[in-house]
Amino acid sequence: MSKFPPKPGPISAKPLGILLNDVFAEAYAKQGFAARELVTRWAQIAGPEIAAHAEPLKMQWPRPVEGQPQEPATLVLRVEGPMALEIQHSADIILERVNRFFGWSAVGKLAFRQAPLSRPQARKRPAPPDAKAVAKVAESLGDIEDEQLKTALARLGAAIKRN
């Protein structure tokens, strides 16, 4: 009999995106999206100028008629109020880009809902602290031999005092 417990097996950690794939797929399917890439890659598909003011809300598929080919869907976009008219004028471009992404004429028309976009705006990075404030904090740090560490601590201290 061995004194030591058996060695554990290899760790098989999976990325969170893979673990939640089924959860997200079900949520997107309820909104009519066959693939979530239309939502997650919207800025690449529609272009940054359109994506800054509009985002896909859902896709509405018409009921299939037996013996008839599937009719294209209606893509519902959430659009910021002031830009709705501008986005509406870009409808042909949006349809072309979305259908090029799908590889077939999946979307036949667009519908617009005016509302604020759901994603938060990108935060601007704060400006670096003033050099005088960094020097003042560096003086109060005392004896730190590592010059890079001292400089980093001085910048951190100045940034904290500024806020």
C-alpha positions in Angstrom: 0.0 0.0 0.0 1.3 3.4 -1.0 1.5 6.3 1.5 0.9 8.9 -1.3 -2.5 9.6 -2.8 -2.8 8.9 -6.6 -1.7 11.7 -8.9 -4.5 13.7 -10.4 -5.2 13.4 -14.1 -4.6 16.1 -16.6 -6.6 19.3 -16.2 -9.1 19.7 -19.0 -10.2 23.3 -18.6 -12.4 24.6 -21.4 -12.8 28.2 -22.5 -15.9 29.9 -21.1 -17.2 30.7 -24.6 -17.3 26.9 -25.4 -19.1 26.1 -22.1 -21.7 28.9 -22.6 -22.1 28.2 -26.4 -25.4 26.3 -26.0 -26.8 29.0 -23.6 -26.0 31.8 -26.0 -27.2 29.8 -29.1 -30.6 29.3 -27.5 -30.9 32.9 -26.5 -30.0 34.1 -30.1 -32.3 31.5 -31.6 -35.2 33.0 -29.7 -34.5 36.3 -31.4 -34.4 34.6 -34.8 -30.7 34.6 -35.3 -29.4 31.3 -36.7 -25.9 32.3 -35.8 -24.7 34.7 -33.2 -21.9 36.0 -35.4 -24.3 38.6 -36.8 -24.6 40.2 -33.4 -21.1 39.6 -32.1 -19.4 40.7 -35.4 -21.8 43.5 -36.3 -19.2 46.2 -36.5 -17.2 44.2 -39.0 -20.2 43.2 -41.0 -22.0 46.6 -41.2 -19.0 48.8 -40.9 -17.9 51.0 -38.0 -19.9 54.1 -39.1 -23.2 52.1 -39.2 -22.4 50.0 -36.1 -21.8 53.1 -34.1 -25.5 54.0 -34.4 -27.4 50.8 -35.1 -27.3 47.2 -33.8 -29.3 44.0 -34.7 -32.2 43.4 -32.5 -33.8 40.3 -34.0 -34.6 38.6 -37.3 -38.2 37.9 -38.2 -38.6 34.9 -40.5 -41.9 34.5 -42.4 -43.7 31.2 -42.0 -42.6 28.7 -44.6 -45.1 27.7 -47.2 -45.0 24.0 -48.2 -43.6 23.6 -51.7 -42.3 27.2 -51.8 -38.7 28.4 -51.3 -38.0 30.1 -48.0 -38.7 33.8 -48.0 -36.0 36.1 -46.8 -36.1 37.4 -43.3 -36.6 40.9 -41.9 -33.7 42.2 -39.9 -34.9 44.5 -37.1 -32.3 47.1 -36.1 -32.2 49.2 -33.0 -31.2 52.6 -34.1 -30.4 55.7 -32.1 -33.1 58.3 -32.6 -31.2 61.1 -34.4 -29.5 58.7 -36.8 -32.6 56.7 -37.8 -33.1 58.6 -41.0 -29.4 58.4 -42.0 -29.4 54.6 -41.3 -32.6 54.2 -43.3 -30.9 55.8 -46.3 -28.1 53.2 -45.9 -30.5 50.3 -45.9 -29.3 49.0 -49.3 -25.7 49.0 -48.2 -26.6 47.2 -44.9 -28.7 44.5 -46.8 -25.8 43.9 -49.2 -23.2 43.6 -46.4 -25.4 41.3 -44.2 -26.3 39.0 -47.2 -22.6 38.9 -48.2 -21.8 37.8 -44.7 -24.4 35.0 -44.8 -23.5 34.0 -48.4 -27.1 34.0 -49.6 -30.0 36.4 -49.6 -31.1 35.7 -46.1 -32.4 39.2 -45.4 -34.9 40.8 -47.7 -35.7 44.0 -45.8 -34.9 46.0 -42.7 -37.1 47.3 -40.0 -36.1 50.0 -37.5 -36.8 50.5 -33.8 -35.7 53.8 -32.4 -34.1 53.3 -29.0 -30.8 53.9 -27.3 -28.2 51.3 -28.1 -27.8 48.5 -25.5 -24.0 48.3 -25.4 -22.0 50.7 -23.3 -19.9 53.3 -25.0 -16.2 52.8 -24.9 -14.5 54.6 -22.0 -11.8 57.0 -22.8 -8.4 56.3 -21.2 -7.5 58.9 -18.7 -4.5 61.2 -19.4 -1.3 60.3 -17.6 -0.6 62.2 -14.4 1.2 65.5 -14.4 5.0 65.2 -14.3 5.2 67.5 -11.2 2.8 65.4 -9.3 4.7 62.2 -10.2 8.0 63.8 -9.0 6.4 65.0 -5.7 5.1 61.4 -5.0 8.5 59.9 -6.0 10.2 62.1 -3.3 7.9 60.7 -0.6 8.6 57.1 -1.5 11.9 56.8 0.3 14.6 54.3 -0.5 13.5 52.0 -3.4 16.5 50.6 -5.3 14.6 49.5 -8.4 14.2 52.6 -10.4 11.5 51.2 -12.7 9.4 50.2 -9.6 9.9 53.6 -8.0 8.7 55.3 -11.2 5.7 53.0 -11.6 4.7 53.6 -7.9 5.1 57.3 -8.3 2.8 57.4 -11.4 0.3 55.2 -9.6 0.3 57.4 -6.5 -0.1 60.6 -8.6 -3.0 59.1 -10.5 -4.7 58.0 -7.2 -4.3 61.5 -5.7 -5.6 63.1 -8.9 -8.8 61.1 -8.7 
